[in-house]
Amino acid sequence: MTKGTSSFGKRHNKTHTLCRRCGKRSFHIQKSTCANCGYPAAKVRKYNWSEKAKRRKTTGTGRMRHLKTVDRKFQNGFQTGTPKGARGPSTA
């Protein structure tokens, strides 16, 4: 029997299925682990030997719903309370 074409025809079982965390088809069913993000581990899988993969997943590649406002708040010194103009005329 050959190791090539005829052997590939016998493959009809799925080893990996969709991952709940990253959405890729990398969740190994028998191992119960995602090959892409490491789910169900608490921390997302990341290695220094793959610089491009880190670049694809890092902060700034998504929406940054909270972080994009933090820079503006930092430049203003994290002010709290109502702005001076919104308080109405001063009673002097």
PyMOL Python script that loads the backbone (N, CA, C, O; Angstrom):
from pymol import cmd

cmd.read_pdbstr("""\
ATOM      1  N   MET A   1       0.830  -1.188   0.000  1.00  0.00           N
ATOM      2  CA  MET A   1       0.000   0.000   0.000  1.00  0.00           C
ATOM      3  C   MET A   1       0.879   1.258   0.000  1.00  0.00           C
ATOM      4  O   MET A   1       1.923   1.306   0.651  1.00  0.00           O
ATOM      5  N   THR A   2       0.437   2.255  -0.735  1.00  0.00           N
ATOM      6  CA  THR A   2       1.240   3.478  -0.825  1.00  0.00           C
ATOM      7  C   THR A   2       0.920   4.429   0.318  1.00  0.00           C
ATOM      8  O   THR A   2      -0.094   4.313   1.007  1.00  0.00           O
ATOM      9  N   LYS A   3       1.841   5.381   0.483  1.00  0.00           N
ATOM     10  CA  LYS A   3       1.675   6.343   1.571  1.00  0.00           C
ATOM     11  C   LYS A   3       0.982   7.621   1.097  1.00  0.00           C
ATOM     12  O   LYS A   3       0.734   8.520   1.901  1.00  0.00           O
ATOM     13  N   GLY A   4       0.672   7.713  -0.177  1.00  0.00           N
ATOM     14  CA  GLY A   4       0.178   8.960  -0.749  1.00  0.00           C
ATOM     15  C   GLY A   4      -1.317   9.028  -0.954  1.00  0.00           C
ATOM     16  O   GLY A   4      -2.090   8.971   0.003  1.00  0.00           O
ATOM     17  N   THR A   5      -1.724   9.151  -2.208  1.00  0.00           N
ATOM     18  CA  THR A   5      -3.103   9.446  -2.585  1.00  0.00           C
ATOM     19  C   THR A   5      -4.114   8.470  -2.002  1.00  0.00           C
ATOM     20  O   THR A   5      -5.148   8.890  -1.482  1.00  0.00           O
ATOM     21  N   SER A   6      -3.835   7.195  -2.078  1.00  0.00           N
ATOM     22  CA  SER A   6      -4.807   6.207  -1.598  1.00  0.00           C
ATOM     23  C   SER A   6      -5.015   6.288  -0.094  1.00  0.00           C
ATOM     24  O   SER A   6      -6.098   5.973   0.399  1.00  0.00           O
ATOM     25  N   SER A   7      -3.993   6.706   0.637  1.00  0.00           N
ATOM     26  CA  SER A   7      -4.117   6.825   2.092  1.00  0.00           C
ATOM     27  C   SER A   7      -4.969   8.028   2.488  1.00  0.00           C
ATOM     28  O   SER A   7      -5.685   7.981   3.488  1.00  0.00           O
ATOM     29  N   PHE A   8      -4.892   9.093   1.712  1.00  0.00           N
ATOM     30  CA  PHE A   8      -5.644  10.307   2.030  1.00  0.00           C
ATOM     31  C   PHE A   8      -7.147  10.108   1.848  1.00  0.00           C
ATOM     32  O   PHE A   8      -7.944  10.824   2.455  1.00  0.00           O
ATOM     33  N   GLY A   9      -7.535   9.154   1.031  1.00  0.00           N
ATOM     34  CA  GLY A   9      -8.950   8.903   0.803  1.00  0.00           C
ATOM     35  C   GLY A   9      -9.661   8.308   2.004  1.00  0.00           C
ATOM     36  O   GLY A   9     -10.888   8.370   2.085  1.00  0.00           O
ATOM     37  N   LYS A  10      -8.915   7.731   2.939  1.00  0.00           N
ATOM     38  CA  LYS A  10      -9.517   7.084   4.109  1.00  0.00           C
ATOM     39  C   LYS A  10      -9.797   8.069   5.241  1.00  0.00           C
ATOM     40  O   LYS A  10     -10.380   7.690   6.257  1.00  0.00           O
ATOM     41  N   ARG A  11      -9.390   9.324   5.078  1.00  0.00           N
ATOM     42  CA  ARG A  11      -9.559  10.300   6.157  1.00  0.00           C
ATOM     43  C   ARG A  11     -10.935  10.962   6.067  1.00  0.00           C
ATOM     44  O   ARG A  11     -11.195  11.747   5.155  1.00  0.00           O
ATOM     45  N   HIS A  12     -11.808  10.640   7.016  1.00  0.00           N
ATOM     46  CA  HIS A  12     -13.140  11.256   7.007  1.00  0.00           C
ATOM     47  C   HIS A  12     -13.621  11.616   8.408  1.00  0.00           C
ATOM     48  O   HIS A  12     -14.799  11.915   8.597  1.00  0.00           O
ATOM     49  N   ASN A  13     -12.725  11.590   9.390  1.00  0.00           N
ATOM     50  CA  ASN A  13     -13.098  12.011  10.745  1.00  0.00           C
ATOM     51  C   ASN A  13     -12.467  13.364  11.038  1.00  0.00           C
ATOM     52  O   ASN A  13     -11.362  13.666  10.587  1.00  0.00           O
ATOM     53  N   LYS A  14     -13.193  14.167  11.803  1.00  0.00           N
ATOM     54  CA  LYS A  14     -12.677  15.494  12.144  1.00  0.00           C
ATOM     55  C   LYS A  14     -11.946  15.437  13.479  1.00  0.00           C
ATOM     56  O   LYS A  14     -12.516  15.043  14.496  1.00  0.00           O
ATOM     57  N   THR A  15     -10.680  15.836  13.461  1.00  0.00           N
ATOM     58  CA  THR A  15      -9.884  15.900  14.684  1.00  0.00           C
ATOM     59  C   THR A  15     -10.159  17.199  15.419  1.00  0.00           C
ATOM     60  O   THR A  15     -10.275  17.218  16.645  1.00  0.00           O
ATOM     61  N   HIS A  16     -10.263  18.294  14.658  1.00  0.00           N
ATOM     62  CA  HIS A  16     -10.474  19.618  15.236  1.00  0.00           C
ATOM     63  C   HIS A  16     -11.865  20.144  14.895  1.00  0.00           C
ATOM     64  O   HIS A  16     -12.415  19.863  13.831  1.00  0.00           O
ATOM     65  N   THR A  17     -12.421  20.922  15.839  1.00  0.00           N
ATOM     66  CA  THR A  17     -13.701  21.589  15.613  1.00  0.00           C
ATOM     67  C   THR A  17     -13.545  23.052  16.006  1.00  0.00           C
ATOM     68  O   THR A  17     -12.456  23.469  16.401  1.00  0.00           O
ATOM     69  N   LEU A  18     -14.615  23.840  15.905  1.00  0.00           N
ATOM     70  CA  LEU A  18     -14.531  25.276  16.185  1.00  0.00           C
ATOM     71  C   LEU A  18     -14.266  25.544  17.661  1.00  0.00           C
ATOM     72  O   LEU A  18     -14.828  24.886  18.537  1.00  0.00           O
ATOM     73  N   CYS A  19     -13.403  26.519  17.920  1.00  0.00           N
ATOM     74  CA  CYS A  19     -13.078  26.918  19.288  1.00  0.00           C
ATOM     75  C   CYS A  19     -14.047  28.000  19.739  1.00  0.00           C
ATOM     76  O   CYS A  19     -14.401  28.892  18.968  1.00  0.00           O
ATOM     77  N   ARG A  20     -14.475  27.912  21.000  1.00  0.00           N
ATOM     78  CA  ARG A  20     -15.436  28.876  21.533  1.00  0.00           C
ATOM     79  C   ARG A  20     -14.804  30.237  21.760  1.00  0.00           C
ATOM     80  O   ARG A  20     -15.499  31.251  21.705  1.00  0.00           O
ATOM     81  N   ARG A  21     -13.506  30.283  22.011  1.00  0.00           N
ATOM     82  CA  ARG A  21     -12.839  31.549  22.325  1.00  0.00           C
ATOM     83  C   ARG A  21     -12.327  32.274  21.078  1.00  0.00           C
ATOM     84  O   ARG A  21     -12.613  33.455  20.886  1.00  0.00           O
ATOM     85  N   CYS A  22     -11.572  31.569  20.231  1.00  0.00           N
ATOM     86  CA  CYS A  22     -10.966  32.260  19.088  1.00  0.00           C
ATOM     87  C   CYS A  22     -11.751  32.080  17.796  1.00  0.00           C
ATOM     88  O   CYS A  22     -11.536  32.828  16.842  1.00  0.00           O
ATOM     89  N   GLY A  23     -12.650  31.110  17.742  1.00  0.00           N
ATOM     90  CA  GLY A  23     -13.490  30.923  16.565  1.00  0.00           C
ATOM     91  C   GLY A  23     -12.831  30.153  15.431  1.00  0.00           C
ATOM     92  O   GLY A  23     -13.455  29.940  14.391  1.00  0.00           O
ATOM     93  N   LYS A  24     -11.588  29.731  15.609  1.00  0.00           N
ATOM     94  CA  LYS A  24     -10.901  28.982  14.563  1.00  0.00           C
ATOM     95  C   LYS A  24     -11.183  27.485  14.698  1.00  0.00           C
ATOM     96  O   LYS A  24     -11.585  27.015  15.762  1.00  0.00           O
ATOM     97  N   ARG A  25     -10.969  26.747  13.616  1.00  0.00           N
ATOM     98  CA  ARG A  25     -11.201  25.300  13.633  1.00  0.00           C
ATOM     99  C   ARG A  25      -9.958  24.610  14.166  1.00  0.00           C
ATOM    100  O   ARG A  25      -9.323  23.821  13.465  1.00  0.00           O
ATOM    101  N   SER A  26      -9.615  24.915  15.417  1.00  0.00           N
ATOM    102  CA  SER A  26      -8.371  24.436  16.014  1.00  0.00           C
ATOM    103  C   SER A  26      -8.579  23.713  17.329  1.00  0.00           C
ATOM    104  O   SER A  26      -7.606  23.323  17.974  1.00  0.00           O
ATOM    105  N   PHE A  27      -9.829  23.526  17.742  1.00  0.00           N
ATOM    106  CA  PHE A  27     -10.095  22.877  19.025  1.00  0.00           C
ATOM    107  C   PHE A  27     -10.029  21.370  18.840  1.00  0.00           C
ATOM    108  O   PHE A  27     -10.874  20.789  18.159  1.00  0.00           O
ATOM    109  N   HIS A  28      -9.021  20.727  19.447  1.00  0.00           N
ATOM    110  CA  HIS A  28      -8.829  19.282  19.335  1.00  0.00           C
ATOM    111  C   HIS A  28      -9.867  18.583  20.207  1.00  0.00           C
ATOM    112  O   HIS A  28      -9.932  18.824  21.413  1.00  0.00           O
ATOM    113  N   ILE A  29     -10.675  17.723  19.603  1.00  0.00           N
ATOM    114  CA  ILE A  29     -11.818  17.134  20.305  1.00  0.00           C
ATOM    115  C   ILE A  29     -11.363  16.186  21.414  1.00  0.00           C
ATOM    116  O   ILE A  29     -11.868  16.264  22.534  1.00  0.00           O
ATOM    117  N   GLN A  30     -10.411  15.288  21.118  1.00  0.00           N
ATOM    118  CA  GLN A  30      -9.981  14.325  22.131  1.00  0.00           C
ATOM    119  C   GLN A  30      -9.146  14.972  23.226  1.00  0.00           C
ATOM    120  O   GLN A  30      -9.279  14.620  24.398  1.00  0.00           O
ATOM    121  N   LYS A  31      -8.287  15.914  22.856  1.00  0.00           N
ATOM    122  CA  LYS A  31      -7.457  16.604  23.844  1.00  0.00           C
ATOM    123  C   LYS A  31      -8.242  17.660  24.608  1.00  0.00           C
ATOM    124  O   LYS A  31      -7.852  18.035  25.713  1.00  0.00           O
ATOM    125  N   SER A  32      -9.339  18.142  24.040  1.00  0.00           N
ATOM    126  CA  SER A  32     -10.134  19.256  24.589  1.00  0.00           C
ATOM    127  C   SER A  32      -9.279  20.502  24.781  1.00  0.00           C
ATOM    128  O   SER A  32      -9.391  21.194  25.792  1.00  0.00           O
ATOM    129  N   THR A  33      -8.442  20.773  23.819  1.00  0.00           N
ATOM    130  CA  THR A  33      -7.573  21.950  23.871  1.00  0.00           C
ATOM    131  C   THR A  33      -7.516  22.594  22.494  1.00  0.00           C
ATOM    132  O   THR A  33      -7.503  21.904  21.475  1.00  0.00           O
ATOM    133  N   CYS A  34      -7.481  23.918  22.472  1.00  0.00           N
ATOM    134  CA  CYS A  34      -7.371  24.635  21.210  1.00  0.00           C
ATOM    135  C   CYS A  34      -5.900  24.783  20.837  1.00  0.00           C
ATOM    136  O   CYS A  34      -5.085  25.213  21.653  1.00  0.00           O
ATOM    137  N   ALA A  35      -5.569  24.426  19.604  1.00  0.00           N
ATOM    138  CA  ALA A  35      -4.186  24.523  19.140  1.00  0.00           C
ATOM    139  C   ALA A  35      -3.799  25.961  18.840  1.00  0.00           C
ATOM    140  O   ALA A  35      -2.611  26.275  18.772  1.00  0.00           O
ATOM    141  N   ASN A  36      -4.777  26.839  18.660  1.00  0.00           N
ATOM    142  CA  ASN A  36      -4.488  28.231  18.313  1.00  0.00           C
ATOM    143  C   ASN A  36      -4.376  29.130  19.541  1.00  0.00           C
ATOM    144  O   ASN A  36      -3.392  29.854  19.690  1.00  0.00           O
ATOM    145  N   CYS A  37      -5.382  29.089  20.425  1.00  0.00           N
ATOM    146  CA  CYS A  37      -5.396  30.023  21.560  1.00  0.00           C
ATOM    147  C   CYS A  37      -5.168  29.338  22.904  1.00  0.00           C
ATOM    148  O   CYS A  37      -4.990  30.023  23.912  1.00  0.00           O
ATOM    149  N   GLY A  38      -5.169  28.006  22.948  1.00  0.00           N
ATOM    150  CA  GLY A  38      -4.900  27.291  24.189  1.00  0.00           C
ATOM    151  C   GLY A  38      -6.102  27.083  25.082  1.00  0.00           C
ATOM    152  O   GLY A  38      -5.965  26.570  26.192  1.00  0.00           O
ATOM    153  N   TYR A  39      -7.303  27.480  24.611  1.00  0.00           N
ATOM    154  CA  TYR A  39      -8.519  27.283  25.411  1.00  0.00           C
ATOM    155  C   TYR A  39      -8.627  25.808  25.788  1.00  0.00           C
ATOM    156  O   TYR A  39      -8.370  24.966  24.927  1.00  0.00           O
ATOM    157  N   PRO A  40      -8.989  25.443  27.010  1.00  0.00           N
ATOM    158  CA  PRO A  40      -9.599  26.204  28.106  1.00  0.00           C
ATOM    159  C   PRO A  40      -8.611  26.818  29.097  1.00  0.00           C
ATOM    160  O   PRO A  40      -9.015  27.160  30.208  1.00  0.00           O
ATOM    161  N   ALA A  41      -7.346  26.970  28.747  1.00  0.00           N
ATOM    162  CA  ALA A  41      -6.393  27.625  29.646  1.00  0.00           C
ATOM    163  C   ALA A  41      -6.806  29.075  29.868  1.00  0.00           C
ATOM    164  O   ALA A  41      -7.366  29.713  28.977  1.00  0.00           O
ATOM    165  N   ALA A  42      -6.528  29.586  31.057  1.00  0.00           N
ATOM    166  CA  ALA A  42      -6.949  30.942  31.409  1.00  0.00           C
ATOM    167  C   ALA A  42      -6.250  31.987  30.546  1.00  0.00           C
ATOM    168  O   ALA A  42      -6.859  32.986  30.165  1.00  0.00           O
ATOM    169  N   LYS A  43      -4.969  31.760  30.236  1.00  0.00           N
ATOM    170  CA  LYS A  43      -4.211  32.723  29.440  1.00  0.00           C
ATOM    171  C   LYS A  43      -4.180  32.292  27.979  1.00  0.00           C
ATOM    172  O   LYS A  43      -4.132  31.101  27.673  1.00  0.00           O
ATOM    173  N   VAL A  44      -4.207  33.268  27.085  1.00  0.00           N
ATOM    174  CA  VAL A  44      -4.206  32.993  25.655  1.00  0.00           C
ATOM    175  C   VAL A  44      -2.813  32.527  25.228  1.00  0.00           C
ATOM    176  O   VAL A  44      -1.804  33.086  25.656  1.00  0.00           O
ATOM    177  N   ARG A  45      -2.770  31.501  24.381  1.00  0.00           N
ATOM    178  CA  ARG A  45      -1.513  30.909  23.913  1.00  0.00           C
ATOM    179  C   ARG A  45      -0.720  31.930  23.104  1.00  0.00           C
ATOM    180  O   ARG A  45      -1.256  32.566  22.196  1.00  0.00           O
ATOM    181  N   LYS A  46       0.576  32.084  23.443  1.00  0.00           N
ATOM    182  CA  LYS A  46       1.435  33.066  22.778  1.00  0.00           C
ATOM    183  C   LYS A  46       2.886  32.649  22.946  1.00  0.00           C
ATOM    184  O   LYS A  46       3.323  32.350  24.057  1.00  0.00           O
ATOM    185  N   TYR A  47       3.642  32.628  21.841  1.00  0.00           N
ATOM    186  CA  TYR A  47       5.038  32.215  21.894  1.00  0.00           C
ATOM    187  C   TYR A  47       5.922  33.233  21.197  1.00  0.00           C
ATOM    188  O   TYR A  47       5.514  33.843  20.208  1.00  0.00           O
ATOM    189  N   ASN A  48       7.136  33.419  21.712  1.00  0.00           N
ATOM    190  CA  ASN A  48       8.069  34.383  21.128  1.00  0.00           C
ATOM    191  C   ASN A  48       8.646  33.913  19.799  1.00  0.00           C
ATOM    192  O   ASN A  48       9.148  34.732  19.030  1.00  0.00           O
ATOM    193  N   TRP A  49       8.586  32.601  19.506  1.00  0.00           N
ATOM    194  CA  TRP A  49       9.147  32.117  18.256  1.00  0.00           C
ATOM    195  C   TRP A  49       8.270  32.443  17.060  1.00  0.00           C
ATOM    196  O   TRP A  49       8.672  32.224  15.918  1.00  0.00           O
ATOM    197  N   SER A  50       7.070  32.966  17.311  1.00  0.00           N
ATOM    198  CA  SER A  50       6.211  33.370  16.198  1.00  0.00           C
ATOM    199  C   SER A  50       5.842  34.837  16.358  1.00  0.00           C
ATOM    200  O   SER A  50       4.808  35.174  16.934  1.00  0.00           O
ATOM    201  N   GLU A  51       6.702  35.699  15.839  1.00  0.00           N
ATOM    202  CA  GLU A  51       6.514  37.147  15.989  1.00  0.00           C
ATOM    203  C   GLU A  51       5.285  37.627  15.223  1.00  0.00           C
ATOM    204  O   GLU A  51       4.546  38.486  15.703  1.00  0.00           O
ATOM    205  N   LYS A  52       5.068  37.071  14.031  1.00  0.00           N
ATOM    206  CA  LYS A  52       3.930  37.512  13.209  1.00  0.00           C
ATOM    207  C   LYS A  52       2.603  37.131  13.848  1.00  0.00           C
ATOM    208  O   LYS A  52       1.640  37.895  13.777  1.00  0.00           O
ATOM    209  N   ALA A  53       2.543  35.961  14.468  1.00  0.00           N
ATOM    210  CA  ALA A  53       1.304  35.529  15.126  1.00  0.00           C
ATOM    211  C   ALA A  53       0.981  36.445  16.297  1.00  0.00           C
ATOM    212  O   ALA A  53      -0.185  36.755  16.542  1.00  0.00           O
ATOM    213  N   LYS A  54       2.019  36.883  17.027  1.00  0.00           N
ATOM    214  CA  LYS A  54       1.814  37.810  18.140  1.00  0.00           C
ATOM    215  C   LYS A  54       1.280  39.139  17.623  1.00  0.00           C
ATOM    216  O   LYS A  54       0.423  39.760  18.252  1.00  0.00           O
ATOM    217  N   ARG A  55       1.791  39.572  16.474  1.00  0.00           N
ATOM    218  CA  ARG A  55       1.382  40.842  15.877  1.00  0.00           C
ATOM    219  C   ARG A  55      -0.090  40.812  15.458  1.00  0.00           C
ATOM    220  O   ARG A  55      -0.787  41.824  15.536  1.00  0.00           O
ATOM    221  N   ARG A  56      -0.547  39.653  15.017  1.00  0.00           N
ATOM    222  CA  ARG A  56      -1.938  39.535  14.568  1.00  0.00           C
ATOM    223  C   ARG A  56      -2.924  39.602  15.724  1.00  0.00           C
ATOM    224  O   ARG A  56      -4.046  40.082  15.560  1.00  0.00           O
ATOM    225  N   LYS A  57      -2.505  39.118  16.905  1.00  0.00           N
ATOM    226  CA  LYS A  57      -3.439  38.978  18.020  1.00  0.00           C
ATOM    227  C   LYS A  57      -3.317  40.067  19.067  1.00  0.00           C
ATOM    228  O   LYS A  57      -4.144  40.127  19.976  1.00  0.00           O
ATOM    229  N   THR A  58      -2.305  40.938  18.972  1.00  0.00           N
ATOM    230  CA  THR A  58      -1.976  41.841  20.063  1.00  0.00           C
ATOM    231  C   THR A  58      -3.005  42.954  20.242  1.00  0.00           C
ATOM    232  O   THR A  58      -3.923  43.097  19.434  1.00  0.00           O
ATOM    233  N   THR A  59      -2.844  43.737  21.301  1.00  0.00           N
ATOM    234  CA  THR A  59      -3.721  44.859  21.580  1.00  0.00           C
ATOM    235  C   THR A  59      -3.637  45.874  20.447  1.00  0.00           C
ATOM    236  O   THR A  59      -2.546  46.223  19.995  1.00  0.00           O
ATOM    237  N   GLY A  60      -4.793  46.343  19.993  1.00  0.00           N
ATOM    238  CA  GLY A  60      -4.832  47.306  18.894  1.00  0.00           C
ATOM    239  C   GLY A  60      -5.338  46.695  17.611  1.00  0.00           C
ATOM    240  O   GLY A  60      -5.615  47.423  16.657  1.00  0.00           O
ATOM    241  N   THR A  61      -5.470  45.365  17.554  1.00  0.00           N
ATOM    242  CA  THR A  61      -5.987  44.730  16.351  1.00  0.00           C
ATOM    243  C   THR A  61      -7.500  44.571  16.424  1.00  0.00           C
ATOM    244  O   THR A  61      -8.141  44.208  15.437  1.00  0.00           O
ATOM    245  N   GLY A  62      -8.067  44.843  17.595  1.00  0.00           N
ATOM    246  CA  GLY A  62      -9.517  44.735  17.754  1.00  0.00           C
ATOM    247  C   GLY A  62     -10.153  46.099  17.956  1.00  0.00           C
ATOM    248  O   GLY A  62      -9.615  47.112  17.508  1.00  0.00           O
ATOM    249  N   ARG A  63     -11.290  46.128  18.625  1.00  0.00           N
ATOM    250  CA  ARG A  63     -12.035  47.374  18.807  1.00  0.00           C
ATOM    251  C   ARG A  63     -11.430  48.294  19.852  1.00  0.00           C
ATOM    252  O   ARG A  63     -11.496  49.515  19.705  1.00  0.00           O
ATOM    253  N   MET A  64     -10.846  47.740  20.897  1.00  0.00           N
ATOM    254  CA  MET A  64     -10.296  48.503  22.019  1.00  0.00           C
ATOM    255  C   MET A  64     -11.352  49.438  22.616  1.00  0.00           C
ATOM    256  O   MET A  64     -11.110  50.634  22.773  1.00  0.00           O
ATOM    257  N   ARG A  65     -12.527  48.882  22.948  1.00  0.00           N
ATOM    258  CA  ARG A  65     -13.643  49.688  23.436  1.00  0.00           C
ATOM    259  C   ARG A  65     -13.269  50.578  24.606  1.00  0.00           C
ATOM    260  O   ARG A  65     -13.701  51.729  24.669  1.00  0.00           O
ATOM    261  N   HIS A  66     -12.471  50.065  25.535  1.00  0.00           N
ATOM    262  CA  HIS A  66     -12.104  50.851  26.710  1.00  0.00           C
ATOM    263  C   HIS A  66     -10.776  51.578  26.511  1.00  0.00           C
ATOM    264  O   HIS A  66     -10.652  52.765  26.816  1.00  0.00           O
ATOM    265  N   LEU A  67      -9.778  50.844  25.990  1.00  0.00           N
ATOM    266  CA  LEU A  67      -8.417  51.388  25.939  1.00  0.00           C
ATOM    267  C   LEU A  67      -8.272  52.614  25.059  1.00  0.00           C
ATOM    268  O   LEU A  67      -7.397  53.444  25.306  1.00  0.00           O
ATOM    269  N   LYS A  68      -9.121  52.753  24.018  1.00  0.00           N
ATOM    270  CA  LYS A  68      -8.942  53.899  23.133  1.00  0.00           C
ATOM    271  C   LYS A  68      -9.322  55.217  23.796  1.00  0.00           C
ATOM    272  O   LYS A  68      -8.915  56.280  23.328  1.00  0.00           O
ATOM    273  N   THR A  69     -10.100  55.165  24.884  1.00  0.00           N
ATOM    274  CA  THR A  69     -10.442  56.394  25.600  1.00  0.00           C
ATOM    275  C   THR A  69      -9.437  56.710  26.705  1.00  0.00           C
ATOM    276  O   THR A  69      -9.373  57.847  27.171  1.00  0.00           O
ATOM    277  N   VAL A  70      -8.657  55.724  27.128  1.00  0.00           N
ATOM    278  CA  VAL A  70      -7.739  55.910  28.254  1.00  0.00           C
ATOM    279  C   VAL A  70      -6.640  56.915  27.908  1.00  0.00           C
ATOM    280  O   VAL A  70      -6.236  57.697  28.768  1.00  0.00           O
ATOM    281  N   ASP A  71      -6.147  56.909  26.663  1.00  0.00           N
ATOM    282  CA  ASP A  71      -5.080  57.825  26.264  1.00  0.00           C
ATOM    283  C   ASP A  71      -5.518  59.277  26.416  1.00  0.00           C
ATOM    284  O   ASP A  71      -4.751  60.106  26.905  1.00  0.00           O
ATOM    285  N   ARG A  72      -6.747  59.593  26.000  1.00  0.00           N
ATOM    286  CA  ARG A  72      -7.273  60.954  26.119  1.00  0.00           C
ATOM    287  C   ARG A  72      -7.424  61.349  27.580  1.00  0.00           C
ATOM    288  O   ARG A  72      -7.086  62.467  27.969  1.00  0.00           O
ATOM    289  N   LYS A  73      -7.936  60.422  28.390  1.00  0.00           N
ATOM    290  CA  LYS A  73      -8.113  60.706  29.817  1.00  0.00           C
ATOM    291  C   LYS A  73      -6.767  60.923  30.506  1.00  0.00           C
ATOM    292  O   LYS A  73      -6.654  61.762  31.399  1.00  0.00           O
ATOM    293  N   PHE A  74      -5.752  60.170  30.093  1.00  0.00           N
ATOM    294  CA  PHE A  74      -4.417  60.302  30.677  1.00  0.00           C
ATOM    295  C   PHE A  74      -3.822  61.680  30.394  1.00  0.00           C
ATOM    296  O   PHE A  74      -3.213  62.296  31.270  1.00  0.00           O
ATOM    297  N   GLN A  75      -4.004  62.157  29.159  1.00  0.00           N
ATOM    298  CA  GLN A  75      -3.452  63.460  28.788  1.00  0.00           C
ATOM    299  C   GLN A  75      -4.111  64.596  29.566  1.00  0.00           C
ATOM    300  O   GLN A  75      -3.502  65.646  29.768  1.00  0.00           O
ATOM    301  N   ASN A  76      -5.348  64.390  30.000  1.00  0.00           N
ATOM    302  CA  ASN A  76      -6.060  65.402  30.785  1.00  0.00           C
ATOM    303  C   ASN A  76      -5.950  65.149  32.284  1.00  0.00           C
ATOM    304  O   ASN A  76      -6.603  65.831  33.075  1.00  0.00           O
ATOM    305  N   GLY A  77      -5.139  64.188  32.680  1.00  0.00           N
ATOM    306  CA  GLY A  77      -4.915  63.951  34.103  1.00  0.00           C
ATOM    307  C   GLY A  77      -6.049  63.243  34.808  1.00  0.00           C
ATOM    308  O   GLY A  77      -6.223  63.423  36.013  1.00  0.00           O
ATOM    309  N   PHE A  78      -6.826  62.446  34.100  1.00  0.00           N
ATOM    310  CA  PHE A  78      -7.937  61.671  34.673  1.00  0.00           C
ATOM    311  C   PHE A  78      -8.878  62.561  35.488  1.00  0.00           C
ATOM    312  O   PHE A  78      -9.146  62.292  36.659  1.00  0.00           O
ATOM    313  N   GLN A  79      -9.373  63.623  34.851  1.00  0.00           N
ATOM    314  CA  GLN A  79     -10.271  64.563  35.525  1.00  0.00           C
ATOM    315  C   GLN A  79     -11.598  63.887  35.852  1.00  0.00           C
ATOM    316  O   GLN A  79     -12.078  63.040  35.100  1.00  0.00           O
ATOM    317  N   THR A  80     -12.188  64.277  36.993  1.00  0.00           N
ATOM    318  CA  THR A  80     -13.498  63.761  37.379  1.00  0.00           C
ATOM    319  C   THR A  80     -14.424  64.931  37.668  1.00  0.00           C
ATOM    320  O   THR A  80     -13.977  66.073  37.780  1.00  0.00           O
ATOM    321  N   GLY A  81     -15.709  64.647  37.787  1.00  0.00           N
ATOM    322  CA  GLY A  81     -16.686  65.697  38.082  1.00  0.00           C
ATOM    323  C   GLY A  81     -17.198  66.351  36.812  1.00  0.00           C
ATOM    324  O   GLY A  81     -16.914  65.890  35.706  1.00  0.00           O
ATOM    325  N   THR A  82     -17.957  67.432  36.975  1.00  0.00           N
ATOM    326  CA  THR A  82     -18.549  68.123  35.831  1.00  0.00           C
ATOM    327  C   THR A  82     -17.583  69.181  35.312  1.00  0.00           C
ATOM    328  O   THR A  82     -16.842  69.773  36.096  1.00  0.00           O
ATOM    329  N   PRO A  83     -17.578  69.430  33.996  1.00  0.00           N
ATOM    330  CA  PRO A  83     -16.702  70.470  33.458  1.00  0.00           C
ATOM    331  C   PRO A  83     -17.112  71.858  33.935  1.00  0.00           C
ATOM    332  O   PRO A  83     -18.266  72.068  34.310  1.00  0.00           O
ATOM    333  N   LYS A  84     -16.177  72.805  33.924  1.00  0.00           N
ATOM    334  CA  LYS A  84     -16.415  74.127  34.500  1.00  0.00           C
ATOM    335  C   LYS A  84     -17.569  74.862  33.826  1.00  0.00           C
ATOM    336  O   LYS A  84     -18.340  75.539  34.506  1.00  0.00           O
ATOM    337  N   GLY A  85     -17.705  74.747  32.520  1.00  0.00           N
ATOM    338  CA  GLY A  85     -18.770  75.461  31.812  1.00  0.00           C
ATOM    339  C   GLY A  85     -20.156  74.936  32.122  1.00  0.00           C
ATOM    340  O   GLY A  85     -21.130  75.683  32.033  1.00  0.00           O
ATOM    341  N   ALA A  86     -20.267  73.662  32.486  1.00  0.00           N
ATOM    342  CA  ALA A  86     -21.577  73.036  32.693  1.00  0.00           C
ATOM    343  C   ALA A  86     -22.157  73.322  34.070  1.00  0.00           C
ATOM    344  O   ALA A  86     -23.298  72.953  34.345  1.00  0.00           O
ATOM    345  N   ARG A  87     -21.388  73.974  34.939  1.00  0.00           N
ATOM    346  CA  ARG A  87     -21.869  74.233  36.300  1.00  0.00           C
ATOM    347  C   ARG A  87     -22.792  75.447  36.374  1.00  0.00           C
ATOM    348  O   ARG A  87     -23.453  75.658  37.390  1.00  0.00           O
ATOM    349  N   GLY A  88     -22.841  76.231  35.328  1.00  0.00           N
ATOM    350  CA  GLY A  88     -23.673  77.435  35.339  1.00  0.00           C
ATOM    351  C   GLY A  88     -22.859  78.641  35.752  1.00  0.00           C
ATOM    352  O   GLY A  88     -21.664  78.526  36.022  1.00  0.00           O
ATOM    353  N   PRO A  89     -23.502  79.799  35.801  1.00  0.00           N
ATOM    354  CA  PRO A  89     -22.769  81.017  36.182  1.00  0.00           C
ATOM    355  C   PRO A  89     -22.326  80.954  37.636  1.00  0.00           C
ATOM    356  O   PRO A  89     -23.052  80.484  38.513  1.00  0.00           O
ATOM    357  N   SER A  90     -21.107  81.445  37.862  1.00  0.00           N
ATOM    358  CA  SER A  90     -20.567  81.411  39.224  1.00  0.00           C
ATOM    359  C   SER A  90     -21.231  82.479  40.083  1.00  0.00           C
ATOM    360  O   SER A  90     -21.506  83.578  39.600  1.00  0.00           O
ATOM    361  N   THR A  91     -21.492  82.169  41.350  1.00  0.00           N
ATOM    362  CA  THR A  91     -22.123  83.115  42.281  1.00  0.00           C
ATOM    363  C   THR A  91     -21.031  83.848  43.048  1.00  0.00           C
ATOM    364  O   THR A  91     -20.596  83.413  44.114  1.00  0.00           O
ATOM    365  N   ALA A  92     -20.592  84.985  42.473  1.00  0.00           N
ATOM    366  CA  ALA A  92     -19.514  85.742  43.111  1.00  0.00           C
ATOM    367  C   ALA A  92     -20.044  87.020  43.736  1.00  0.00           C
ATOM    368  O   ALA A  92     -19.277  87.786  44.319  1.00  0.00           O
TER     369      ALA A  92
END
""", "prot")
cmd.dss("prot")
cmd.show_as("cartoon", "prot")
cmd.util.cbc("prot")
cmd.orient("prot")
